[in-house]
Amino acid sequence: MGERKVTVAAEVGLHARPAATFVQRAKQAPMEIAVAKPNGEGPVNGKSILAIMALDVRQGETVVISAEGEGSEEVLDELAAIAAAP
């Protein structure tokens, strides 16, 4: 299983538009995507906007994005870039 640890840079955290962009990309992936906080919160379904927003990820916090399957490394790189974008 591949994973990426990412510090969220957006001023609003992983909410609203950044969450929507993240979920839109995750839904295109054929595998399951999970998002968790390193402190043990989660994992939640990375394809669910409600689950992502309920995780309450704020600016400067780190998340762990994980996926398994063919093409998961490429998808993880793209999702990590979305989560890290200011």
MOPAC internal coordinates of N, CA, C and O (Angstrom, degrees):
PM7 1SCF
backbone

  N    0.0000 0     0.00 0     0.00 0    0    0    0
  C    1.4573 1     0.00 0     0.00 0    1    0    0
  C    1.5218 1   108.79 1     0.00 0    2    1    0
  O    1.2310 1   121.38 1   -51.38 1    3    2    1
  N    1.3130 1   114.97 1   128.62 1    3    2    1
  C    1.4579 1   119.82 1   177.96 1    5    3    2
  C    1.5086 1   110.50 1   -88.51 1    6    5    3
  O    1.2310 1   121.24 1   -27.66 1    7    6    5
  N    1.3090 1   115.24 1   152.34 1    7    6    5
  C    1.4659 1   119.04 1   175.99 1    9    7    6
  C    1.5118 1   110.45 1  -152.18 1   10    9    7
  O    1.2310 1   121.73 1   -22.53 1   11   10    9
  N    1.3294 1   114.28 1   157.47 1   11   10    9
  C    1.4628 1   121.88 1   177.30 1   13   11   10
  C    1.5222 1   107.86 1  -133.21 1   14   13   11
  O    1.2310 1   120.73 1   -45.31 1   15   14   13
  N    1.3224 1   116.20 1   134.69 1   15   14   13
  C    1.4662 1   121.65 1   171.90 1   17   15   14
  C    1.5228 1   106.61 1   -99.72 1   18   17   15
  O    1.2310 1   121.01 1   -54.23 1   19   18   17
  N    1.3212 1   115.68 1   125.77 1   19   18   17
  C    1.4577 1   120.72 1  -173.22 1   21   19   18
  C    1.5188 1   109.66 1  -133.34 1   22   21   19
  O    1.2310 1   120.66 1   -42.89 1   23   22   21
  N    1.3336 1   116.34 1   137.11 1   23   22   21
  C    1.4596 1   121.35 1   172.01 1   25   23   22
  C    1.5225 1   107.76 1   -92.73 1   26   25   23
  O    1.2310 1   120.95 1   -55.35 1   27   26   25
  N    1.3211 1   115.79 1   124.65 1   27   26   25
  C    1.4581 1   121.90 1  -177.06 1   29   27   26
  C    1.5243 1   109.13 1   -76.19 1   30   29   27
  O    1.2310 1   120.63 1   -54.79 1   31   30   29
  N    1.3311 1   116.40 1   125.21 1   31   30   29
  C    1.4615 1   121.39 1  -174.41 1   33   31   30
  C    1.5260 1   113.55 1  -102.50 1   34   33   31
  O    1.2310 1   119.85 1   158.95 1   35   34   33
  N    1.3246 1   117.89 1   -21.05 1   35   34   33
  C    1.4639 1   120.44 1  -176.23 1   37   35   34
  C    1.5194 1   110.75 1   -61.75 1   38   37   35
  O    1.2310 1   121.09 1   -39.92 1   39   38   37
  N    1.3172 1   115.52 1   140.08 1   39   38   37
  C    1.4604 1   121.55 1  -178.50 1   41   39   38
  C    1.5286 1   112.12 1   -57.71 1   42   41   39
  O    1.2310 1   120.40 1   146.96 1   43   42   41
  N    1.3321 1   116.85 1   -33.04 1   43   42   41
  C    1.4686 1   121.48 1  -179.59 1   45   43   42
  C    1.5195 1   112.30 1   -90.77 1   46   45   43
  O    1.2310 1   120.13 1  -175.98 1   47   46   45
  N    1.3268 1   117.36 1     4.02 1   47   46   45
  C    1.4535 1   120.64 1  -176.89 1   49   47   46
  C    1.5187 1   110.20 1    74.14 1   50   49   47
  O    1.2310 1   120.79 1    27.28 1   51   50   49
  N    1.3240 1   116.10 1  -152.72 1   51   50   49
  C    1.4611 1   120.34 1   178.70 1   53   51   50
  C    1.5234 1   107.97 1   -96.92 1   54   53   51
  O    1.2310 1   121.39 1  -115.72 1   55   54   53
  N    1.3314 1   114.95 1    64.28 1   55   54   53
  C    1.4559 1   123.33 1  -178.60 1   57   55   54
  C    1.5132 1   108.95 1  -132.16 1   58   57   55
  O    1.2310 1   120.63 1   -12.32 1   59   58   57
  N    1.3167 1   116.40 1   167.68 1   59   58   57
  C    1.4586 1   123.80 1   174.45 1   61   59   58
  C    1.5218 1   112.39 1    49.95 1   62   61   59
  O    1.2310 1   120.51 1    57.93 1   63   62   61
  N    1.3122 1   116.63 1  -122.07 1   63   62   61
  C    1.4722 1   120.22 1  -174.22 1   65   63   62
  C    1.5345 1   112.31 1   -62.83 1   66   65   63
  O    1.2310 1   118.26 1   134.02 1   67   66   65
  N    1.3400 1   120.93 1   -45.98 1   67   66   65
  C    1.4711 1   118.53 1   178.60 1   69   67   66
  C    1.5341 1   112.38 1   -59.44 1   70   69   67
  O    1.2310 1   120.20 1   141.46 1   71   70   69
  N    1.3278 1   117.23 1   -38.54 1   71   70   69
  C    1.4690 1   119.99 1   178.74 1   73   71   70
  C    1.5199 1   110.50 1   -66.49 1   74   73   71
  O    1.2310 1   120.38 1   138.71 1   75   74   73
  N    1.3228 1   116.89 1   -41.29 1   75   74   73
  C    1.4644 1   120.65 1   179.90 1   77   75   74
  C    1.5288 1   110.78 1   -63.45 1   78   77   75
  O    1.2310 1   120.21 1   136.69 1   79   78   77
  N    1.3155 1   117.20 1   -43.31 1   79   78   77
  C    1.4631 1   121.31 1   178.61 1   81   79   78
  C    1.5302 1   110.37 1   -62.95 1   82   81   79
  O    1.2310 1   120.66 1   136.62 1   83   82   81
  N    1.3300 1   116.35 1   -43.38 1   83   82   81
  C    1.4652 1   122.36 1   178.65 1   85   83   82
  C    1.5261 1   110.47 1   -59.15 1   86   85   83
  O    1.2310 1   120.56 1   129.64 1   87   86   85
  N    1.3280 1   116.53 1   -50.36 1   87   86   85
  C    1.4652 1   121.74 1  -176.87 1   89   87   86
  C    1.5286 1   111.17 1   -65.84 1   90   89   87
  O    1.2310 1   120.02 1   140.61 1   91   90   89
  N    1.3303 1   117.57 1   -39.39 1   91   90   89
  C    1.4654 1   120.05 1   178.32 1   93   91   90
  C    1.5239 1   110.59 1   -58.50 1   94   93   91
  O    1.2310 1   120.54 1   136.14 1   95   94   93
  N    1.3279 1   116.58 1   -43.86 1   95   94   93
  C    1.4732 1   119.72 1   179.35 1   97   95   94
  C    1.5201 1   110.47 1   -69.54 1   98   97   95
  O    1.2310 1   119.88 1   138.58 1   99   98   97
  N    1.3205 1   117.83 1   -41.42 1   99   98   97
  C    1.4608 1   121.15 1  -179.14 1  101   99   98
  C    1.5277 1   111.24 1   -61.67 1  102  101   99
  O    1.2310 1   120.34 1   142.30 1  103  102  101
  N    1.3267 1   116.96 1   -37.70 1  103  102  101
  C    1.4690 1   120.84 1  -179.22 1  105  103  102
  C    1.5278 1   112.31 1   -65.68 1  106  105  103
  O    1.2310 1   119.93 1   157.14 1  107  106  105
  N    1.3022 1   117.74 1   -22.86 1  107  106  105
  C    1.4663 1   121.33 1   178.96 1  109  107  106
  C    1.5251 1   111.64 1   -76.96 1  110  109  107
  O    1.2310 1   120.08 1   163.24 1  111  110  109
  N    1.3163 1   117.45 1   -16.76 1  111  110  109
  C    1.4600 1   121.82 1  -176.67 1  113  111  110
  C    1.5365 1   109.97 1   -81.34 1  114  113  111
  O    1.2310 1   120.17 1   -38.95 1  115  114  113
  N    1.3298 1   117.29 1   141.05 1  115  114  113
  C    1.4614 1   120.33 1  -178.83 1  117  115  114
  C    1.5305 1   113.69 1   -77.81 1  118  117  115
  O    1.2310 1   120.10 1   171.40 1  119  118  117
  N    1.3249 1   117.41 1    -8.60 1  119  118  117
  C    1.4650 1   120.55 1  -177.26 1  121  119  118
  C    1.5238 1   110.86 1  -108.37 1  122  121  119
  O    1.2310 1   121.15 1   -11.71 1  123  122  121
  N    1.3318 1   115.41 1   168.29 1  123  122  121
  C    1.4579 1   120.25 1   175.47 1  125  123  122
  C    1.5241 1   109.44 1   -74.11 1  126  125  123
  O    1.2310 1   121.13 1   -36.84 1  127  126  125
  N    1.3220 1   115.45 1   143.16 1  127  126  125
  C    1.4640 1   122.44 1   178.05 1  129  127  126
  C    1.5250 1   106.54 1  -120.40 1  130  129  127
  O    1.2310 1   120.46 1   -47.75 1  131  130  129
  N    1.3205 1   116.73 1   132.25 1  131  130  129
  C    1.4626 1   121.10 1   178.52 1  133  131  130
  C    1.5239 1   109.10 1  -122.40 1  134  133  131
  O    1.2310 1   120.97 1   -35.63 1  135  134  133
  N    1.3257 1   115.75 1   144.37 1  135  134  133
  C    1.4592 1   121.91 1   178.49 1  137  135  134
  C    1.5217 1   107.41 1  -129.45 1  138  137  135
  O    1.2310 1   120.73 1   -45.93 1  139  138  137
  N    1.3260 1   116.22 1   134.07 1  139  138  137
  C    1.4618 1   121.02 1   179.98 1  141  139  138
  C    1.5181 1   109.58 1  -144.20 1  142  141  139
  O    1.2310 1   121.43 1   -19.03 1  143  142  141
  N    1.3215 1   114.88 1   160.97 1  143  142  141
  C    1.4643 1   120.58 1   170.89 1  145  143  142
  C    1.5237 1   106.97 1   -94.64 1  146  145  143
  O    1.2310 1   119.70 1   -34.07 1  147  146  145
  N    1.3234 1   118.19 1   145.93 1  147  146  145
  C    1.4666 1   120.60 1  -179.02 1  149  147  146
  C    1.5283 1   113.19 1   -60.91 1  150  149  147
  O    1.2310 1   119.93 1   158.85 1  151  150  149
  N    1.3327 1   117.74 1   -21.15 1  151  150  149
  C    1.4598 1   120.30 1  -179.38 1  153  151  150
  C    1.5294 1   112.52 1   -76.67 1  154  153  151
  O    1.2310 1   120.60 1  -179.42 1  155  154  153
  N    1.3388 1   116.46 1     0.58 1  155  154  153
  C    1.4548 1   119.79 1   177.06 1  157  155  154
  C    1.5163 1   114.73 1   107.40 1  158  157  155
  O    1.2310 1   119.56 1   172.31 1  159  158  157
  N    1.3321 1   118.45 1    -7.69 1  159  158  157
  C    1.4620 1   120.14 1   176.57 1  161  159  158
  C    1.5137 1   109.01 1   -70.47 1  162  161  159
  O    1.2310 1   120.69 1   -47.74 1  163  162  161
  N    1.3213 1   116.29 1   132.26 1  163  162  161
  C    1.4516 1   120.88 1  -177.79 1  165  163  162
  C    1.5074 1   109.04 1    95.49 1  166  165  163
  O    1.2310 1   118.28 1    14.33 1  167  166  165
  N    1.2894 1   120.89 1  -165.67 1  167  166  165
  C    1.4523 1   124.72 1     5.46 1  169  167  166
  C    1.5299 1   112.04 1   -77.25 1  170  169  167
  O    1.2310 1   121.90 1   -25.87 1  171  170  169
  N    1.3261 1   113.98 1   154.13 1  171  170  169
  C    1.4529 1   120.67 1   175.76 1  173  171  170
  C    1.5250 1   108.90 1  -119.50 1  174  173  171
  O    1.2310 1   121.10 1   -16.46 1  175  174  173
  N    1.3201 1   115.50 1   163.54 1  175  174  173
  C    1.4515 1   122.36 1   179.48 1  177  175  174
  C    1.5305 1   109.50 1   -69.43 1  178  177  175
  O    1.2310 1   120.44 1   -62.13 1  179  178  177
  N    1.3186 1   116.77 1   117.87 1  179  178  177
  C    1.4573 1   121.77 1  -179.40 1  181  179  178
  C    1.5155 1   114.11 1   -71.46 1  182  181  179
  O    1.2310 1   120.36 1   174.17 1  183  182  181
  N    1.3292 1   116.93 1    -5.83 1  183  182  181
  C    1.4629 1   120.84 1   178.68 1  185  183  182
  C    1.5208 1   111.79 1  -100.86 1  186  185  183
  O    1.2310 1   120.33 1  -173.29 1  187  186  185
  N    1.3258 1   116.98 1     6.71 1  187  186  185
  C    1.4615 1   122.10 1  -179.32 1  189  187  186
  C    1.5267 1   110.17 1  -114.13 1  190  189  187
  O    1.2310 1   120.52 1   -64.52 1  191  190  189
  N    1.3219 1   116.61 1   115.48 1  191  190  189
  C    1.4689 1   120.44 1   179.77 1  193  191  190
  C    1.5240 1   110.47 1   -61.72 1  194  193  191
  O    1.2310 1   120.10 1   141.65 1  195  194  193
  N    1.3266 1   117.42 1   -38.35 1  195  194  193
  C    1.4686 1   120.21 1  -179.54 1  197  195  194
  C    1.5284 1   110.91 1   -66.13 1  198  197  195
  O    1.2310 1   120.47 1   139.48 1  199  198  197
  N    1.3289 1   116.70 1   -40.52 1  199  198  197
  C    1.4703 1   120.01 1   179.27 1  201  199  198
  C    1.5260 1   111.24 1   -65.65 1  202  201  199
  O    1.2310 1   120.62 1   137.75 1  203  202  201
  N    1.3329 1   116.41 1   -42.25 1  203  202  201
  C    1.4637 1   120.74 1   179.65 1  205  203  202
  C    1.5284 1   110.20 1   -63.41 1  206  205  203
  O    1.2310 1   120.38 1   134.62 1  207  206  205
  N    1.3266 1   116.88 1   -45.38 1  207  206  205
  C    1.4582 1   120.01 1  -178.70 1  209  207  206
  C    1.5300 1   111.45 1   -69.02 1  210  209  207
  O    1.2310 1   120.06 1   146.83 1  211  210  209
  N    1.3278 1   117.49 1   -33.17 1  211  210  209
  C    1.4669 1   121.12 1   178.40 1  213  211  210
  C    1.5290 1   111.66 1   -68.33 1  214  213  211
  O    1.2310 1   120.34 1   156.36 1  215  214  213
  N    1.3217 1   116.96 1   -23.64 1  215  214  213
  C    1.4671 1   120.53 1   177.44 1  217  215  214
  C    1.5219 1   111.01 1   -67.16 1  218  217  215
  O    1.2310 1   120.46 1   159.47 1  219  218  217
  N    1.3330 1   116.72 1   -20.53 1  219  218  217
  C    1.4736 1   123.54 1   173.95 1  221  219  218
  C    1.5293 1   112.10 1    55.95 1  222  221  219
  O    1.2310 1   121.35 1  -123.96 1  223  222  221
  N    1.3285 1   115.03 1    56.04 1  223  222  221
  C    1.4659 1   120.79 1   179.13 1  225  223  222
  C    1.5234 1   108.51 1   -85.02 1  226  225  223
  O    1.2310 1   120.98 1   -56.62 1  227  226  225
  N    1.3159 1   115.73 1   123.38 1  227  226  225
  C    1.4651 1   121.37 1  -177.63 1  229  227  226
  C    1.5265 1   111.45 1  -107.08 1  230  229  227
  O    1.2310 1   121.27 1   -15.17 1  231  230  229
  N    1.3208 1   115.17 1   164.83 1  231  230  229
  C    1.4628 1   121.03 1   179.51 1  233  231  230
  C    1.5271 1   109.94 1   -53.87 1  234  233  231
  O    1.2310 1   120.61 1   -46.54 1  235  234  233
  N    1.3272 1   116.44 1   133.46 1  235  234  233
  C    1.4518 1   122.18 1   178.08 1  237  235  234
  C    1.5172 1   114.10 1    89.58 1  238  237  235
  O    1.2310 1   119.83 1   169.30 1  239  238  237
  N    1.3239 1   117.94 1   -10.70 1  239  238  237
  C    1.4591 1   120.46 1   178.10 1  241  239  238
  C    1.5233 1   110.16 1   -83.98 1  242  241  239
  O    1.2310 1   121.15 1   -23.77 1  243  242  241
  N    1.3135 1   115.41 1   156.23 1  243  242  241
  C    1.4586 1   121.66 1   179.89 1  245  243  242
  C    1.5182 1   109.78 1  -103.24 1  246  245  243
  O    1.2310 1   121.13 1   -38.63 1  247  246  245
  N    1.3264 1   115.44 1   141.37 1  247  246  245
  C    1.4578 1   121.67 1   173.63 1  249  247  246
  C    1.5167 1   108.99 1  -124.82 1  250  249  247
  O    1.2310 1   121.10 1   -24.40 1  251  250  249
  N    1.3152 1   115.50 1   155.60 1  251  250  249
  C    1.4495 1   121.84 1   174.80 1  253  251  250
  C    1.5238 1   107.07 1  -113.58 1  254  253  251
  O    1.2310 1   120.88 1   -60.01 1  255  254  253
  N    1.3243 1   115.91 1   119.99 1  255  254  253
  C    1.4582 1   122.48 1   179.79 1  257  255  254
  C    1.5252 1   106.70 1  -105.91 1  258  257  255
  O    1.2310 1   120.37 1   -51.28 1  259  258  257
  N    1.3197 1   116.89 1   128.72 1  259  258  257
  C    1.4598 1   118.81 1  -178.89 1  261  259  258
  C    1.5243 1   111.44 1  -133.13 1  262  261  259
  O    1.2310 1   121.56 1   -28.86 1  263  262  261
  N    1.3271 1   114.63 1   151.14 1  263  262  261
  C    1.4596 1   122.49 1   178.78 1  265  263  262
  C    1.5183 1   107.88 1  -158.98 1  266  265  263
  O    1.2310 1   121.43 1   -24.31 1  267  266  265
  N    1.3317 1   114.88 1   155.69 1  267  266  265
  C    1.4598 1   119.76 1   179.21 1  269  267  266
  C    1.5165 1   108.59 1  -138.57 1  270  269  267
  O    1.2310 1   121.04 1   -43.00 1  271  270  269
  N    1.3037 1   115.62 1   137.00 1  271  270  269
  C    1.4529 1   120.12 1   177.52 1  273  271  270
  C    1.5139 1   111.55 1   133.88 1  274  273  271
  O    1.2310 1   121.60 1    -5.12 1  275  274  273
  N    1.3136 1   114.54 1   174.88 1  275  274  273
  C    1.4573 1   120.75 1  -179.21 1  277  275  274
  C    1.5214 1   110.61 1   -63.69 1  278  277  275
  O    1.2310 1   120.89 1   -52.31 1  279  278  277
  N    1.3164 1   115.90 1   127.69 1  279  278  277
  C    1.4596 1   121.56 1  -179.85 1  281  279  278
  C    1.5142 1   114.20 1    85.57 1  282  281  279
  O    1.2310 1   120.20 1  -176.89 1  283  282  281
  N    1.3298 1   117.23 1     3.11 1  283  282  281
  C    1.4662 1   119.54 1  -175.61 1  285  283  282
  C    1.5245 1   112.83 1   -66.18 1  286  285  283
  O    1.2310 1   119.78 1   147.28 1  287  286  285
  N    1.3250 1   118.02 1   -32.72 1  287  286  285
  C    1.4670 1   119.84 1  -178.80 1  289  287  286
  C    1.5312 1   110.80 1   -63.87 1  290  289  287
  O    1.2310 1   120.42 1   138.09 1  291  290  289
  N    1.3174 1   116.80 1   -41.91 1  291  290  289
  C    1.4687 1   121.63 1   178.87 1  293  291  290
  C    1.5360 1   110.20 1   -65.33 1  294  293  291
  O    1.2310 1   120.70 1   135.60 1  295  294  293
  N    1.3214 1   116.26 1   -44.40 1  295  294  293
  C    1.4658 1   120.76 1   179.32 1  297  295  294
  C    1.5239 1   110.13 1   -63.16 1  298  297  295
  O    1.2310 1   120.35 1   136.62 1  299  298  297
  N    1.3227 1   116.94 1   -43.38 1  299  298  297
  C    1.4666 1   120.68 1   179.34 1  301  299  298
  C    1.5286 1   111.03 1   -61.65 1  302  301  299
  O    1.2310 1   120.16 1   139.18 1  303  302  301
  N    1.3212 1   117.29 1   -40.82 1  303  302  301
  C    1.4653 1   120.23 1   177.77 1  305  303  302
  C    1.5251 1   110.85 1   -60.71 1  306  305  303
  O    1.2310 1   120.54 1   136.86 1  307  306  305
  N    1.3289 1   116.57 1   -43.14 1  307  306  305
  C    1.4757 1   120.39 1  -179.57 1  309  307  306
  C    1.5200 1   110.82 1   -67.04 1  310  309  307
  O    1.2310 1   120.18 1   136.18 1  311  310  309
  N    1.3265 1   117.26 1   -43.82 1  311  310  309
  C    1.4735 1   119.97 1  -179.81 1  313  311  310
  C    1.5257 1   111.16 1   -66.44 1  314  313  311
  O    1.2310 1   120.25 1   142.73 1  315  314  313
  N    1.3270 1   117.14 1   -37.27 1  315  314  313
  C    1.4603 1   121.11 1   177.37 1  317  315  314
  C    1.5270 1   110.44 1   -62.96 1  318  317  315
  O    1.2310 1   120.30 1   139.80 1  319  318  317
  N    1.3292 1   117.02 1   -40.20 1  319  318  317
  C    1.4599 1   121.04 1   178.82 1  321  319  318
  C    1.5233 1   110.62 1   -65.00 1  322  321  319
  O    1.2310 1   119.95 1   140.44 1  323  322  321
  N    1.3244 1   117.70 1   -39.56 1  323  322  321
  C    1.4641 1   121.03 1   178.10 1  325  323  322
  C    1.5234 1   110.12 1   -64.39 1  326  325  323
  O    1.2310 1   120.49 1   133.48 1  327  326  325
  N    1.3340 1   116.68 1   -46.52 1  327  326  325
  C    1.4697 1   120.67 1  -178.37 1  329  327  326
  C    1.5318 1   111.97 1   -65.79 1  330  329  327
  O    1.2310 1   120.05 1   148.69 1  331  330  329
  N    1.3237 1   117.51 1   -31.31 1  331  330  329
  C    1.4666 1   121.15 1  -177.07 1  333  331  330
  C    1.5224 1   113.43 1   -88.61 1  334  333  331
  O    1.2310 1   120.22 1   172.50 1  335  334  333
  N    1.3257 1   117.18 1    -7.50 1  335  334  333
  C    1.4680 1   120.25 1  -176.86 1  337  335  334
  C    1.5326 1   110.72 1   -70.01 1  338  337  335
  O    1.2310 1   120.41 1   -42.80 1  339  338  337
  N    1.3293 1   116.82 1   137.20 1  339  338  337
  C    1.4643 1   119.25 1   179.84 1  341  339  338
  C    1.5255 1   112.78 1   -73.47 1  342  341  339
  O    1.2310 1   120.10 1   180.00 1  343  342  341

